Amino acid sequence: MSNTQGYYNTTGGSYDTDRIIKYPHYYKLLYDSAVSIVEPYIHGKKALEVGCGTGMVMERLRDSTQSLIGIDNSRTMLNEARRKGLDVREADANQLLPFSDNAFDVVYSFKVLGHVERIGPLIQEATRITQNGGHLILEFYNAWSIRRLISFLSAEDVYTRFDSYWGAKKYLPPMCTVEKVTGIRIISPTGHLYRIPILRSVLCWLERFLARTPLVYFASFLVLVCRVHKQK
């Protein structure tokens, strides 16, 4: 068992509660932002979330899709997701994904690729199971961000990687074309600031505004929306 899997098996039972109680407004911004990025691409489509955790993104998207499946390697997290009535399965993102070629219209992943060592093979697998003309929506922990600078001051609980935009693009196979670049948490140095009501309102407005500017290339969480083109 990897240290990442062990960490989330240990903390999975309280994962949602910890976020709702400690930093509700900060995590609402993160999850609402993820949903707003994915939602335009999944209406009536077959979608897969890689690293679904307890299903905090899935539960906001499931009514928009034809079908939505989530995979994760933490049984504790999956149990929490199943309590929400979500279709989730145990699978390891570091291994071959247990789906046939072209099984999905959209494959997306948030807060996961930053904890995957074999990131290139995972993206290859995600591409394999995505239909021609479908989309990959991939979030990377950004090497050019405030979060990266702060990471030098404190140890991470699990394996964590940071990739720049250009570094992330190198992992994409030739059949993937970046259609859109966006980002989450561009100027917020820490979630603690969202506990201050006035500052919270200002930060939320700024984050949503800046997500429409070139400053997304410096977001803590860099998101690439990629179109998959497969030869017939």
C-alpha positions as CSV (number, residue, x, y, z in Angstrom):
1,M,0.0,0.0,0.0
2,S,1.4,3.5,-0.9
3,N,1.7,6.2,1.7
4,T,-1.0,8.1,-0.3
5,Q,-3.5,5.2,-0.2
6,G,-2.8,4.6,3.5
7,Y,-3.3,8.3,4.3
8,Y,-6.7,8.5,2.7
9,N,-7.8,5.1,4.1
10,T,-7.0,6.6,7.5
11,T,-8.6,10.0,7.0
12,G,-11.4,9.1,4.5
13,G,-14.1,8.6,7.2
14,S,-13.8,12.2,8.3
15,Y,-12.8,13.7,5.0
16,D,-16.0,15.5,4.2
17,T,-16.7,16.6,7.8
18,D,-13.2,18.1,8.3
19,R,-13.7,20.2,5.2
20,I,-17.2,21.3,6.0
21,I,-16.4,22.2,9.6
22,K,-12.9,23.7,9.2
23,Y,-12.9,25.5,5.9
24,P,-16.4,25.3,4.4
25,H,-16.2,28.4,2.2
26,Y,-12.7,27.6,0.9
27,Y,-13.7,24.0,-0.2
28,K,-16.9,25.2,-1.6
29,L,-14.9,27.5,-3.9
30,L,-12.7,24.5,-4.9
31,Y,-15.5,22.1,-5.6
32,D,-17.8,24.7,-7.3
33,S,-14.9,25.7,-9.5
34,A,-14.3,22.1,-10.5
35,V,-17.9,21.5,-11.3
36,S,-18.2,24.7,-13.4
37,I,-15.2,23.6,-15.5
38,V,-16.5,20.0,-16.1
39,E,-20.2,20.6,-16.5
40,P,-20.3,22.1,-20.0
41,Y,-18.7,19.0,-21.4
42,I,-20.7,16.2,-19.7
43,H,-24.4,16.9,-20.4
44,G,-25.9,13.6,-21.5
45,K,-22.5,12.0,-21.8
46,K,-20.7,9.0,-20.3
47,A,-18.1,10.3,-17.8
48,L,-15.5,8.9,-15.5
49,E,-13.9,10.6,-12.5
50,V,-10.3,9.3,-11.8
51,G,-9.7,9.7,-8.0
52,C,-13.2,10.4,-7.0
53,G,-12.5,10.2,-3.2
54,T,-15.8,10.6,-1.3
55,G,-17.6,11.9,-4.3
56,M,-17.7,15.6,-3.5
57,V,-17.5,16.5,-7.2
58,M,-19.4,13.5,-8.5
59,E,-22.5,14.2,-6.4
60,R,-22.7,17.7,-7.9
61,L,-22.4,16.4,-11.5
62,R,-24.3,13.1,-11.6
63,D,-27.7,14.6,-12.6
64,S,-26.1,16.1,-15.7
65,T,-24.7,12.9,-17.2
66,Q,-26.0,9.9,-19.0
67,S,-23.8,7.9,-16.7
68,L,-21.0,8.8,-14.2
69,I,-18.5,6.4,-12.7
70,G,-15.8,7.2,-10.1
71,I,-12.7,5.2,-9.3
72,D,-10.4,5.5,-6.3
73,N,-7.9,3.2,-4.5
74,S,-9.0,4.2,-1.0
75,R,-11.8,1.8,0.3
76,T,-12.6,4.2,3.1
77,M,-13.2,7.0,0.7
78,L,-15.2,4.8,-1.6
79,N,-17.5,3.7,1.3
80,E,-18.3,7.3,1.9
81,A,-19.1,7.8,-1.8
82,R,-21.4,4.8,-1.8
83,R,-23.3,6.2,1.1
84,K,-24.2,9.1,-1.3
85,G,-25.6,6.6,-3.8
86,L,-22.7,7.1,-6.3
87,D,-21.4,4.5,-8.7
88,V,-17.8,4.1,-7.6
89,R,-15.3,1.3,-8.0
90,E,-11.9,0.4,-6.5
91,A,-9.0,0.9,-8.9
92,D,-5.5,2.2,-8.7
93,A,-4.6,5.1,-11.0
94,N,-1.0,3.8,-11.1
95,Q,-2.2,0.6,-12.9
96,L,-4.1,-0.1,-16.1
97,L,-7.6,1.3,-15.8
98,P,-10.3,-1.4,-15.8
99,F,-12.3,-0.2,-18.7
100,S,-12.5,-1.0,-22.4
101,D,-11.2,1.3,-25.2
102,N,-13.4,4.3,-25.9
103,A,-15.7,3.6,-23.0
104,F,-16.3,7.3,-22.0
105,D,-17.0,10.6,-23.6
106,V,-15.3,12.5,-20.8
107,V,-12.6,11.5,-18.3
108,Y,-11.8,14.1,-15.6
109,S,-9.6,14.3,-12.5
110,F,-9.1,16.8,-9.7
111,K,-6.7,16.8,-6.7
112,V,-5.3,13.5,-7.9
113,L,-2.6,13.8,-10.6
114,G,-0.4,15.7,-8.0
115,H,-0.2,12.5,-6.0
116,V,0.5,10.1,-8.9
117,E,4.1,9.1,-9.6
118,R,3.4,7.4,-13.0
119,I,1.6,10.3,-14.4
120,G,2.5,9.7,-18.0
121,P,1.1,6.2,-18.2
122,L,-2.1,7.3,-16.4
123,I,-2.8,10.0,-18.9
124,Q,-2.1,7.4,-21.7
125,E,-4.7,5.1,-20.1
126,A,-7.2,8.0,-19.7
127,T,-6.8,8.7,-23.4
128,R,-7.3,5.1,-24.3
129,I,-10.7,4.9,-22.6
130,T,-11.9,8.2,-24.0
131,Q,-13.8,8.2,-27.3
132,N,-12.6,10.0,-30.4
133,G,-13.8,13.6,-30.1
134,G,-14.2,13.3,-26.3
135,H,-12.5,15.3,-23.6
136,L,-9.9,14.8,-20.9
137,I,-10.1,17.4,-18.1
138,L,-6.9,17.2,-16.0
139,E,-5.9,19.2,-13.0
140,F,-2.2,19.5,-12.1
141,Y,-0.6,21.0,-9.0
142,N,1.2,24.0,-10.6
143,A,4.9,24.5,-10.1
144,W,4.4,28.2,-10.9
145,S,2.1,29.0,-8.0
146,I,1.8,30.4,-4.5
147,R,1.0,26.9,-3.3
148,R,4.3,25.6,-4.6
149,L,6.2,28.3,-2.8
150,I,4.4,27.5,0.5
151,S,5.1,23.8,0.0
152,F,8.8,24.5,0.6
153,L,7.9,25.7,4.2
154,S,6.0,22.6,5.3
155,A,6.2,18.8,4.6
156,E,3.4,17.2,2.6
157,D,1.5,14.3,4.2
158,V,1.7,12.3,1.0
159,Y,3.7,12.1,-2.2
160,T,3.1,15.3,-4.0
161,R,4.4,16.5,-7.4
162,F,4.2,19.9,-9.1
163,D,4.2,20.5,-12.8
164,S,4.3,23.7,-14.9
165,Y,1.9,24.1,-17.9
166,W,4.7,23.2,-20.3
167,G,5.7,20.2,-18.1
168,A,2.1,19.0,-18.0
169,K,1.7,19.3,-21.8
170,K,4.7,16.9,-22.2
171,Y,2.6,14.1,-20.6
172,L,-0.1,14.4,-23.2
173,P,0.0,11.9,-26.1
174,P,0.0,13.4,-29.6
175,M,-3.7,12.6,-30.1
176,C,-4.6,15.1,-27.3
177,T,-5.0,18.8,-28.1
178,V,-5.3,21.4,-25.4
179,E,-8.5,23.4,-26.0
180,K,-8.6,25.4,-22.9
181,V,-6.4,26.3,-19.9
182,T,-8.0,27.4,-16.7
183,G,-7.1,27.3,-13.0
184,I,-8.4,27.2,-9.4
185,R,-7.0,29.1,-6.5
186,I,-4.9,31.8,-8.2
187,I,-4.2,34.3,-5.5
188,S,-5.3,32.7,-2.2
189,P,-2.2,31.6,-0.3
190,T,-4.1,29.5,2.3
191,G,-7.6,28.4,3.1
192,H,-7.4,30.0,6.5
193,L,-8.2,33.4,5.0
194,Y,-11.7,32.2,4.1
195,R,-12.6,32.2,7.7
196,I,-12.6,36.0,7.7
197,P,-16.0,37.1,6.3
198,I,-15.0,40.3,4.5
199,L,-11.8,38.9,3.1
200,R,-13.6,35.7,2.1
201,S,-16.0,37.6,-0.1
202,V,-13.2,39.6,-1.8
203,L,-11.1,36.5,-2.4
204,C,-14.1,34.5,-3.9
205,W,-14.8,37.3,-6.3
206,L,-11.2,37.8,-7.3
207,E,-10.7,34.0,-7.8
208,R,-13.7,33.8,-10.2
209,F,-12.6,36.9,-12.0
210,L,-9.0,35.9,-12.4
211,A,-9.9,32.5,-13.7
212,R,-10.9,34.3,-16.9
213,T,-7.5,35.9,-17.3
214,P,-4.0,34.7,-18.3
215,L,-3.2,34.6,-14.6
216,V,-4.6,31.0,-14.7
217,Y,-1.1,29.9,-15.6
218,F,-0.1,30.8,-12.1
219,A,-3.0,29.1,-10.3
220,S,-2.3,26.6,-7.6
221,F,-4.4,24.1,-9.5
222,L,-3.8,24.2,-13.3
223,V,-6.6,22.6,-15.4
224,L,-6.1,21.5,-19.0
225,V,-9.2,20.7,-21.1
226,C,-8.0,18.5,-23.9
227,R,-9.8,17.1,-27.0
228,V,-9.0,13.6,-28.0
229,H,-8.5,12.9,-31.7
230,K,-8.1,9.3,-32.7
231,Q,-7.4,8.0,-36.2
232,K,-10.1,5.8,-37.5
